[in-house]
Amino acid sequence: MPISLSLPDGRSVSLDATTEGKILAGIVCLSGVEVREEPAVWTEIETVSEAYCQQFEGMQPSQIEGLGEARRLYKSFGQDPSRHRPSSEALLRRVLNHKGLYRLNNAVDTCNLASLTFLLPIGMYDLDLVHGDVVLRAGRPGEEYAGIRKGPVHLEGRLALFDDVSGFGSPTSDSARTCVTEATRNLLAVIMATSQYDASRMERHTEHFAALFTSHCGAAIEATGILGE
């Protein structure tokens, strides 16, 4: 599989040597996104949540096999997934604790639906706020970004996405700089798993993710692909 994908606007998304043998990434590029309220996506989230509550009743997250993939990804970069939880695990924990997911807008909610369905972390970014090419790599000493509704997210040694300006995303949380707002029209999404994850399954995830955004956000599919070793 390739380690670089060209986007329709001429930019690229690529993996560097620090991710070698560690990551498989599903890439989705979308245009024409309409950020609005969309009750249909909330209904789907509720359906998936109810099914998980029945399936995993009485189980701890550490006992749920589907969460193991994201945890293994964290460990491959030297991170403790119990200290800094993968975003997909954080979503499932809220569901199993009967707290429900936050309702923000159809784009963010649709991404959460996909992450909950796949049980994999997904980074989603306003592509017009990303500057230059995108590289997935391990963070260097001192690298950080301002998180969404939180303080700085420290990136040293951790898997993260970088553009020409700085880091802007990770499997834990995304940056305030490239977050999705009502003004967002073009999106880049990255579905993250270990290099051992089944590539055909990841391909189905990218197709499903794109289909959800076509349905719930009126988006057009510009590009999809898989990066990995």
C-alpha positions in Angstrom: 0.0 0.0 0.0 1.2 3.6 -0.6 2.5 5.9 2.1 1.3 9.0 0.3 -2.0 10.0 -1.2 -2.6 13.0 -3.5 -5.7 15.1 -2.9 -7.6 16.8 -5.7 -6.2 20.2 -4.9 -2.7 19.0 -5.4 -1.7 18.6 -1.8 -0.8 15.3 -0.3 -1.3 13.2 2.9 1.6 11.0 3.8 3.2 8.9 6.4 6.8 9.4 7.5 9.5 7.0 8.8 8.4 7.3 12.4 5.1 5.5 11.6 6.8 2.7 9.7 5.1 -0.7 10.5 2.8 1.0 13.0 -0.2 2.5 11.3 -2.9 1.9 8.7 -4.8 5.1 7.9 -8.0 5.5 5.9 -8.2 8.9 4.2 -11.4 10.6 3.1 -11.6 14.0 1.4 -15.1 15.6 1.0 -16.5 18.8 -0.5 -19.8 20.6 -0.4 -20.4 19.8 3.3 -23.5 21.5 4.7 -23.1 22.0 8.5 -26.6 22.1 10.0 -28.9 20.3 12.4 -29.7 16.8 11.2 -32.0 14.7 13.5 -31.5 11.6 11.4 -27.9 11.2 12.5 -29.0 11.4 16.2 -31.4 8.6 15.6 -28.6 6.4 14.1 -26.4 7.2 17.1 -29.1 6.2 19.5 -29.6 2.9 17.6 -25.9 2.0 17.7 -25.7 3.1 21.4 -28.6 0.9 22.4 -27.1 -2.1 20.6 -23.8 -1.6 22.4 -25.5 -1.2 25.8 -27.1 -4.6 25.3 -24.0 -6.2 23.8 -21.5 -5.0 26.4 -23.8 -4.9 29.5 -21.7 -5.3 32.7 -18.4 -5.3 30.8 -15.5 -3.0 31.5 -13.9 -1.3 28.4 -10.8 -3.4 28.9 -12.9 -6.5 28.3 -14.3 -5.3 25.0 -12.3 -6.8 22.2 -13.2 -4.1 19.7 -11.4 -1.4 21.7 -8.1 -3.3 21.6 -7.2 -2.0 18.2 -7.0 1.6 19.2 -5.2 0.7 22.4 -2.6 -1.3 20.5 -2.1 1.8 18.2 -1.4 3.9 21.3 1.0 1.4 22.8 3.0 1.2 19.5 3.9 4.9 20.0 4.7 4.4 23.7 1.4 5.9 25.0 -0.7 4.6 27.8 -4.2 4.3 26.5 -5.6 4.3 30.0 -4.1 7.7 30.7 -4.8 9.3 27.3 -7.8 7.5 25.9 -8.4 7.0 22.2 -11.4 9.2 21.1 -13.3 6.1 20.1 -13.0 4.6 23.6 -14.1 7.8 25.2 -17.2 7.8 23.0 -18.1 4.2 23.9 -17.5 4.9 27.6 -20.0 7.7 27.5 -22.5 5.4 25.8 -22.0 2.5 28.3 -22.3 4.9 31.2 -25.7 6.1 29.7 -24.4 9.7 29.4 -25.1 9.9 25.6 -23.0 11.7 23.1 -22.8 15.5 22.9 -24.9 16.9 20.0 -22.8 19.6 18.2 -23.7 19.7 14.5 -24.4 17.1 11.8 -20.7 16.9 10.7 -19.2 16.3 14.1 -22.1 14.0 15.1 -21.7 12.0 11.9 -18.0 11.6 12.6 -18.8 10.4 16.1 -21.3 7.9 14.7 -18.6 6.5 12.4 -16.0 6.3 15.2 -18.5 4.6 17.5 -19.4 2.2 14.7 -15.8 1.3 13.8 -14.5 1.6 17.4 -11.5 3.4 15.8 -10.3 7.0 16.4 -11.1 9.4 13.5 -9.6 12.8 13.1 -11.7 15.3 11.1 -10.6 18.7 9.9 -11.7 21.7 8.0 -9.5 21.2 4.9 -9.5 25.0 4.1 -7.8 25.6 7.5 -5.0 23.1 6.8 -1.9 24.7 5.3 0.1 22.8 2.7 0.8 19.0 2.7 -0.3 16.8 5.6 2.1 14.3 7.3 1.3 11.7 9.9 4.3 11.2 12.2 5.5 11.1 15.8 5.7 14.4 17.5 9.0 16.0 18.3 10.1 17.6 21.6 8.2 20.8 22.3 5.5 20.3 19.7 1.9 20.9 20.8 -1.3 22.5 19.7 -4.3 24.1 21.4 -7.0 21.5 21.7 -10.8 22.0 21.3 -12.2 23.3 24.6 -8.9 22.3 26.4 -5.4 23.4 27.0 -2.3 22.5 25.0 -2.1 18.9 23.6 1.5 17.8 23.9 2.7 15.7 20.9 6.2 14.5 21.7 6.5 10.8 20.8 2.8 10.6 20.0 1.1 10.0 16.6 -0.2 13.2 15.2 -1.0 15.1 12.0 1.1 18.1 10.9 0.8 20.7 8.2 3.2 23.5 7.3 2.2 25.4 10.4 2.1 22.9 13.2 0.4 19.8 14.5 -3.4 19.9 14.3 -4.8 16.4 15.1 -4.2 13.1 16.9 -6.1 10.0 17.9 -7.0 11.6 21.2 -8.3 15.1 20.3 -8.2 17.6 17.4 -7.0 21.2 17.4 -9.0 24.4 17.7 -7.2 25.8 14.6 -8.7 23.3 12.1 -11.9 22.3 13.8 -15.2 22.1 12.0 -17.6 25.0 12.2 -20.7 26.2 10.5 -18.5 27.8 7.9 -16.8 24.5 7.0 -17.4 23.2 3.4 -14.4 20.9 2.7 -13.3 18.1 5.0 -10.3 15.8 5.5 -10.9 12.8 7.7 -8.3 10.2 8.9 -9.4 6.8 10.3 -6.5 5.4 12.4 -5.6 1.7 13.2 -2.5 -0.4 13.5 -0.6 -1.7 10.5 -2.0 -5.2 11.3 -5.6 -4.0 10.7 -7.2 -5.7 7.7 -6.8 -3.4 4.7 -10.1 -4.5 3.1 -12.0 -3.7 6.3 -10.4 -0.2 6.4 -11.4 0.3 2.8 -15.0 -0.5 3.8 -14.7 2.0 6.6 -13.7 4.8 4.2 -16.6 4.0 2.0 -19.0 3.9 4.9 -17.7 7.1 6.3 -18.1 8.9 3.0 -21.6 7.5 2.5 -22.6 8.8 6.0 -21.5 12.3 5.0 -23.2 12.1 1.7 -26.4 11.2 3.5 -26.3 13.4 6.5 -24.2 16.4 5.3 -24.9 16.6 1.6 -21.2 16.1 0.9 -19.5 15.0 -2.4 -16.7 12.5 -2.3 -13.4 14.0 -3.6 -11.0 11.2 -2.7 -10.6 8.1 -0.5 -7.5 5.9 0.1 -5.5 3.9 2.5 -2.0 4.6 3.7 0.2 2.0 5.4 3.0 -0.4 5.2 
